[in-house]
């Protein structure tokens, strides 16, 4: 194990290492630029330092939230309890906190939008109310190690319940009409949300000093959109994930262009080579090659749209839609218990924001209980669209291969694989879970390549490898 580097350069190296561990690619050049920034800017001017380091270290969109969280851990606004001029009111000396009086102070500062004083109040509040198990006194056992809790401090203060009081206090300070009231209400809500964030950041800072930055970073630093797992993503993460589709598609398209440019040339064209050599006395100075004609295969997609797999299928379909110019023809089929064609919903220019809801509403996908039935879905596809798969077709199947203990219909899939030019299966489940319970993934994987695609990053790597050159 390497010895730690001390001083400011070592601290910057530690910060860069933390960024790398959380998926932000930072090279030596960016690190040198960051060192120049640190040598020029005042460390006490955090806003300028934050923006300077971000400009030096970040090269892609979607990384700012990770950067900001780690910056607050490695370049905190204060150390320890820090100093504050705000005194927390108590019902008696060294007694419990006077919560009502403290709420009055908070309401006044929120109404005045005094951010500097709010930050001082946050430090005082976390000291007094943020120690887990302190029961509002801010005091634990003599030998107890404090454990900080943003939830406890915010639960006691309940800043959301101050909205009506602040609104009432602002009446008469300007025009009083419905529009002005709504604007004020939204402003106060934003200030309350910022106060909550300040408390959470302060607790995270105190915890990092106690337990170590790396330990806190494991749970405090949000995942980048491309690292979020499809099957565990909640609604907000899926929305953020879908915003990365077009930037991801552009990167894939540019990589593909470079691949094509540097791909191996066609076979040597002897006739053209000899003709060229006439100008050099028969010496073949400049060989000629037959031009390779890059193929643009037809693409057929079979996607499971049931349950949590729908989020994975939706993102993959959006990505394919953005890359559809790489294929001569794209046909999309959705299934749950049975299969139905939904190509018309993914035509160029179609509105895709609510497309999965339309798929579930308009397509005929269920027959009995609405649970996935891969065998019956494959059978209905073979029955109604036997011409869809030809020797020019690239077949792509999206799903977790969980059959609910029903017949997987391996014979039909084997026939599809034999007919298609290429066939691949993208599975959003971890590979270690393939074959467990009702999963037929390993049985299907015997017939065609199956790829683990738990995140957008993994999916991009697989799609890039599968795209025609």
C-alpha positions in Angstrom: 0.0 0.0 0.0 1.4 3.4 -1.0 2.1 5.9 1.7 -0.3 8.8 1.7 0.9 12.1 0.3 0.6 14.9 2.8 -0.2 18.6 2.4 -2.4 20.4 -0.2 -1.1 18.4 -3.2 -1.8 15.2 -1.4 -5.3 16.4 -0.5 -6.0 17.2 -4.1 -4.7 13.8 -5.2 -7.1 12.2 -2.7 -10.0 14.3 -4.1 -9.2 13.2 -7.6 -9.0 9.6 -6.5 -12.4 9.9 -4.9 -13.8 11.2 -8.2 -12.3 8.3 -10.1 -13.8 5.8 -7.7 -17.2 7.3 -8.3 -17.0 7.0 -12.1 -15.6 10.5 -13.0 -12.7 9.9 -15.4 -9.9 12.3 -14.5 -6.6 12.0 -16.2 -3.1 13.4 -15.4 -3.7 16.4 -17.6 -6.9 17.4 -15.7 -5.1 16.8 -12.4 -2.3 19.2 -13.4 -4.9 21.8 -14.4 -6.6 21.4 -11.0 -3.3 21.9 -9.2 -2.9 25.1 -11.1 -6.4 26.2 -10.1 -5.6 25.5 -6.4 -2.3 27.4 -6.6 -4.0 30.5 -7.9 -7.4 30.6 -6.0 -7.9 31.4 -2.4 -9.0 28.2 -0.5 -11.3 30.3 1.6 -13.3 31.5 -1.4 -15.1 28.2 -1.8 -17.5 29.2 -4.6 -14.7 30.3 -6.8 -12.6 27.2 -5.9 -15.6 24.9 -6.6 -16.2 26.4 -10.1 -12.5 26.4 -10.9 -12.0 22.8 -10.0 -15.1 21.8 -11.8 -13.9 23.5 -15.0 -10.6 21.8 -14.7 -11.7 18.2 -13.8 -15.1 17.6 -15.5 -15.4 16.7 -19.1 -18.9 15.3 -19.5 -22.4 16.2 -18.5 -24.2 14.4 -15.7 -21.1 14.5 -13.4 -21.8 17.7 -11.5 -23.8 16.2 -8.6 -21.1 13.7 -7.9 -18.5 16.4 -8.0 -20.4 18.8 -5.7 -21.0 16.1 -3.1 -17.3 15.1 -3.0 -16.2 18.7 -3.1 -18.2 19.4 0.1 -16.5 16.4 1.8 -13.0 17.2 0.8 -13.2 21.1 0.9 -15.7 21.6 3.7 -17.0 25.1 4.6 -15.9 24.6 8.3 -14.1 22.2 10.6 -15.6 20.7 13.7 -18.5 22.6 15.4 -17.2 25.9 13.9 -18.1 29.3 15.4 -21.5 30.9 15.3 -23.0 34.0 16.8 -26.4 32.4 17.1 -27.2 31.1 20.6 -29.7 28.2 20.7 -32.5 29.2 23.1 -33.2 26.8 26.0 -36.0 26.6 28.5 -33.4 26.9 31.3 -29.6 27.0 31.4 -28.1 23.7 30.2 -31.7 22.5 29.8 -33.7 21.2 26.8 -33.9 23.3 23.7 -36.7 25.8 23.5 -38.0 24.5 20.1 -40.7 27.2 19.7 -38.2 30.0 20.2 -35.8 28.3 17.8 -38.6 28.0 15.2 -39.2 31.7 15.6 -35.6 32.4 14.7 -35.8 30.1 11.7 -39.0 31.7 10.5 -37.4 35.2 10.7 -34.3 34.2 8.8 -36.3 32.4 6.1 -38.5 35.4 5.6 -35.4 37.7 5.3 -33.7 35.2 3.0 -30.5 35.7 5.0 -28.4 32.8 3.8 -25.3 33.6 5.8 -27.2 33.7 9.1 -29.1 30.5 8.0 -25.8 28.7 7.7 -24.8 29.8 11.2 -28.2 28.6 12.5 -27.7 25.3 10.7 -24.5 24.7 12.6 -26.1 25.6 15.9 -29.2 23.4 15.2 -27.1 20.4 14.3 -25.1 20.9 17.5 -28.2 21.1 19.6 -30.6 18.7 17.9 -28.6 16.7 15.4 -27.0 14.2 17.7 -29.0 10.9 17.5 -30.5 10.0 20.8 -29.8 13.4 22.4 -33.5 14.0 23.1 -33.2 17.7 22.3 -30.6 18.4 25.0 -27.6 18.0 22.7 -25.9 16.0 25.5 -25.1 12.2 25.5 -23.2 10.1 27.8 -19.7 11.3 28.8 -17.9 8.6 26.8 -20.5 8.4 24.0 -19.4 9.1 20.5 -21.8 11.5 18.8 -23.8 10.2 15.9 -25.3 12.9 13.7 -28.8 12.7 12.3 -30.3 15.2 9.8 -33.6 13.5 10.1 -33.8 14.0 13.9 -33.0 17.8 13.7 -35.5 18.4 10.8 -38.2 16.3 12.5 -38.0 18.5 15.6 -37.9 21.8 13.8 -40.5 20.8 11.1 -39.6 23.7 8.8 -42.3 22.9 6.3 -45.0 23.9 8.9 -43.6 27.5 9.0 -44.9 28.3 5.5 -48.2 29.8 6.6 -46.6 31.8 9.4 -44.0 33.3 7.1 -46.6 34.1 4.4 -48.7 35.9 7.0 -45.7 37.9 8.2 -45.0 39.0 4.6 -48.5 40.4 4.0 -48.5 44.2 3.5 -44.8 44.2 2.3 -45.9 44.5 -1.3 -48.9 44.0 -3.6 -51.4 41.5 -2.3 -53.0 39.5 -5.0 -53.3 35.8 -6.0 -50.3 36.0 -8.4 -48.0 37.6 -5.8 -49.1 35.2 -3.1 -48.3 32.2 -5.3 -44.8 33.6 -6.2 -44.1 34.3 -2.5 -45.3 30.8 -1.6 -42.9 29.2 -4.1 -40.0 31.3 -3.0 -40.6 30.3 0.7 -40.8 26.7 -0.3 -37.5 27.0 -2.1 -35.9 28.6 0.9 -37.2 25.8 3.2 -35.8 23.2 0.8 -32.4 24.9 0.8 -32.5 25.0 4.6 -33.1 21.2 4.6 -30.2 20.7 2.2 -28.0 22.8 4.4 -28.8 20.6 7.4 -28.1 17.4 5.5 -24.8 18.8 4.2 -23.8 19.9 7.7 -24.6 16.4 9.1 -22.7 14.8 6.3 -19.6 17.1 7.0 -19.7 16.2 10.8 -20.1 12.5 10.0 -17.2 12.6 7.5 -14.9 14.1 10.2 -15.9 11.4 12.6 -16.0 8.3 10.3 -13.7 9.4 7.4 -14.6 10.9 4.0 -14.3 7.6 2.1 -16.7 5.8 4.4 -19.3 8.5 4.1 -18.8 8.9 0.3 -19.9 5.2 -0.2 -23.4 6.1 0.7 -23.6 9.9 0.4 -22.4 10.3 -3.2 -25.2 9.8 -5.7 -24.6 7.4 -8.6 -24.2 8.9 -12.1 -27.2 8.2 -14.3 -25.2 5.7 -16.4 -24.3 3.7 -13.2 -27.9 3.5 -11.9 -29.3 -0.1 -12.1 -32.4 -0.4 -14.2 -34.2 -2.8 -11.9 -33.6 -0.8 -8.7 -34.0 2.7 -10.1 -36.8 4.8 -8.6 -39.0 7.1 -10.7 -36.8 10.2 -10.5 -33.7 8.2 -11.4 -35.5 6.8 -14.5 -36.5 10.3 -15.6 -32.9 11.4 -15.2 -31.7 8.3 -17.0 -33.9 9.0 -20.0 -32.3 12.4 -20.3 -29.0 10.8 -21.0 -30.2 8.8 -24.1 -29.3 11.4 -26.8 -25.9 12.3 -25.3 -25.2 8.6 -25.0 -26.3 7.9 -28.6 -24.1 10.8 -29.9 -21.1 9.3 -28.1 -21.8 5.9 -29.6 -22.3 7.3 -33.1 -19.0 9.2 -32.9 -17.2 6.0 -31.6 -18.7 4.0 -34.4 -17.5 6.6 -37.0 -14.0 6.3 -35.6 -14.2 2.6 -35.7 -15.3 2.6 -39.3 -12.5 5.0 -40.3 -9.9 2.8 -38.7 -11.4 -0.5 -39.6 -9.5 -3.0 -41.7 -9.6 -2.2 -45.4 -11.0 -4.7 -47.9 -9.1 -7.3 -49.9 -6.2 -6.3 -52.1 -7.4 -5.3 -55.6 -4.6 -6.7 -57.9 -5.9 -5.2 -61.1 -6.1 -1.7 -59.8 -2.7 -2.1 -58.0 -1.0 -3.2 -61.2 -2.6 -0.4 -63.1 -1.3 2.1 -60.6 2.2 0.6 -60.8 2.5 1.6 -64.5 3.4 5.1 -63.4 6.3 3.8 -61.2 7.9 1.4 -63.7 5.9 -1.6 -62.5 6.7 -1.1 -58.8 3.5 -1.3 -56.7 4.2 1.7 -54.6 0.6 2.3 -53.7 -1.6 -0.8 -53.3 -5.3 -0.5 -54.1 -7.9 -2.2 -52.0 -11.5 -3.2 -52.7 -13.9 -0.8 -50.9 -15.7 -2.4 -48.0 -19.4 -1.7 -48.1 -20.6 -1.4 -44.5 -23.7 -3.3 -43.9 -26.8 -1.8 -42.4 -28.8 -4.9 -41.2 -32.5 -5.0 -40.4 -33.2 -5.0 -36.7 -36.0 -6.9 -34.9 -36.5 -6.2 -31.2 -38.5 -8.4 -28.9 -38.9 -6.7 -25.5 -40.5 -7.7 -22.3 -42.5 -4.8 -21.0 -43.8 -6.3 -17.7 -43.1 -5.0 -14.3 -39.8 -3.4 -13.4 -38.2 -4.7 -16.6 -40.3 -2.1 -18.5 -37.9 0.6 -17.4 -34.9 -1.2 -18.9 -36.8 -2.0 -22.1 -38.0 1.6 -22.4 -34.4 3.0 -22.1 -33.1 0.5 -24.6 -35.8 1.3 -27.1 -35.1 5.0 -26.7 -31.4 4.4 -27.4 -32.1 2.2 -30.4 -34.5 4.9 -31.7 -31.7 7.5 -31.4 -29.4 5.1 -33.3 -31.9 3.8 -35.9 -30.0 5.4 -38.8 -27.4 2.6 -38.2 -30.0 0.1 -39.5 -31.9 -0.2 -42.8 -35.1 -1.2 -41.0 -36.3 -1.5 -37.4 -39.3 -3.5 -36.2 -40.3 -3.5 -32.5 -42.4 -6.2 -30.8 -43.5 -6.0 -27.2 -44.6 -9.0 -25.1 -45.9 -10.0 -21.6 -47.8 -13.2 -22.1 -48.2 -12.8 -25.9 -46.5 -10.7 -28.5 -47.8 -7.7 -30.5 -46.0 -5.4 -32.9 -45.6 -1.8 -31.8 -43.3 -0.4 -34.5 -45.7 2.4 -35.3 -45.2 3.9 -31.8 -41.4 4.2 -32.4 -41.5 5.8 -35.9 -39.1 8.7 -36.5 -40.6 11.9 -35.0 -42.9 10.0 -32.7 -43.5 11.4 -29.2 -41.7 8.9 -26.9 -42.2 10.5 -23.4 -45.2 8.3 -22.6 -44.7 5.6 -25.2 -44.5 2.7 -22.7 -48.0 3.6 -21.3 -49.3 3.5 -24.9 -47.7 0.2 -25.5 -49.4 -1.3 -22.4 -52.7 0.4 -23.2 -52.9 -0.3 -27.0 -51.1 -3.5 -27.6 -52.6 -7.0 -27.0 -50.0 -8.4 -24.6 -52.0 -10.5 -22.0 -54.2 -13.5 -22.3 -54.6 -14.9 -18.7 -53.0 -13.4 -15.6 -50.7 -10.7 -16.9 -47.5 -12.4 -15.8 -44.5 -12.9 -18.2 -44.7 -16.0 -20.3 -41.7 -16.1 -22.6 -42.6 -19.4 -24.1 -46.1 -18.3 -25.2 -44.8 -14.9 -26.3 -42.1 -16.6 -28.6 -44.8 -18.9 -29.9 -47.2 -16.1 -30.8 -44.4 -14.2 -32.5 -43.6 -17.2 -34.7 -47.3 -17.8 -35.4 -48.2 -14.2 -36.5 -44.9 -12.8 -37.9 -43.0 -15.7 -39.4 -41.5 -13.5 -42.1 -40.0 -11.0 -39.6 -36.7 -12.8 -39.2 -34.5 -13.4 -42.3 -30.9 -13.9 -43.1 -30.5 -10.0 -43.0 -32.0 -9.6 -39.6 -30.3 -8.8 -36.4 -32.5 -10.1 -33.5 -32.3 -8.4 -30.2 -34.3 -9.8 -27.2 -34.7 -7.6 -24.1 -35.8 -9.2 -20.8 -34.9 -10.9 -17.6 -35.8 -14.4 -18.9 -38.0 -15.1 -15.8 -40.8 -17.4 -17.2 -42.9 -17.9 -14.0 -42.0 -21.6 -14.2 -43.7 -21.9 -17.6 -42.4 -23.6 -20.7 -39.5 -21.5 -22.1 -40.2 -22.8 -25.7 -36.5 -23.3 -26.6 -37.3 -24.9 -29.9 -38.9 -21.8 -31.3 -36.0 -19.6 -30.1 -33.5 -22.1 -31.6 -35.3 -21.6 -35.0 -35.1 -17.8 -34.7 -31.4 -17.9 -34.0 -30.8 -20.2 -37.0 -32.7 -17.9 -39.3 -31.2 -14.6 -38.1 -27.9 -13.0 -39.2 -27.1 -12.2 -35.6 -29.0 -12.8 -32.4 -28.3 -11.4 -28.9 -30.1 -11.2 -25.6 -29.8 -8.2 -23.2 -30.6 -9.1 -19.6 -30.9 -6.4 -16.9 -30.4 -8.9 -14.0 -27.0 -9.5 -12.4 -25.3 -12.6 -14.0 -25.1 -14.2 -10.6 -28.9 -14.4 -10.5 -29.3 -16.1 -13.9 -30.8 -19.5 -13.5 -32.1 -18.9 -10.0 -35.8 -19.5 -9.2 -37.9 -19.2 -12.3 -35.1 -17.8 -14.4 -34.5 -19.6 -17.7 -31.6 -17.3 -18.6 -28.9 -20.0 -18.6 -31.1 -22.3 -20.8 -31.6 -19.4 -23.3 -27.9 -18.5 -23.0 -27.1 -21.9 -24.5 -28.8 -20.8 -27.7 -27.6 -17.3 -28.2 -25.1 -14.8 -26.5 -26.7 -13.2 -23.4 -25.3 -10.0 -22.1 -25.6 -8.5 -18.6 -27.0 -4.9 -19.0 -27.8 -3.7 -15.5 -26.8 0.0 -16.2 -26.8 2.4 -19.0 -23.0 2.2 -19.1 -23.0 -1.6 -19.5 -25.8 -1.2 -22.1 -23.8 1.4 -24.1 -20.7 -1.0 -24.2 -22.8 -3.9 -25.4 -24.7 -1.8 -28.0 -21.4 -0.3 -29.3 -20.0 -3.8 -29.7 -23.1 -5.1 -31.6 -23.5 -2.1 -34.0 -22.5 -2.9 -37.6 -19.2 -1.5 -38.9 
